[in-house]
């Protein structure tokens, strides 16, 4: 085994580990109870389908490996919430209250009016795809 080269300033050095995003598919998830969501909840591996969460108080919630299919989130209070390795499909939100939120490895597919817009949100590897050309926009703040 050849000796390792010492990493100096201005060189590539040690590479950060990469983890492939494994999309939470409906078959792998348990049914989530949207009516039972409360501020500060911790949810992992749940599927939320067709729920209207408009104006819900979801402040401080953590959603890990969750999927939101055709969910409405208009004016939902998401302050301080975390969305990790989650997927939003055909989700609608006229606006989000998303100050101090974390979005890591989150994917929006076929967005139906999602406009995440919070200058204090933490966006890491945020992607947005649309199957067809739509008037919706979906972009992480710069």
Secondary structure by P-SEA (a helix, b strand, c coil): ccccccccccccccccccccccccccccccccccccccccccccbbbbcccccccccccbbbbcbbbbcccccccccccbbbbcbbbbcbbbbccccccbbbbcbbbbccccccccccccccccbbbbbbcccccbbbbccc
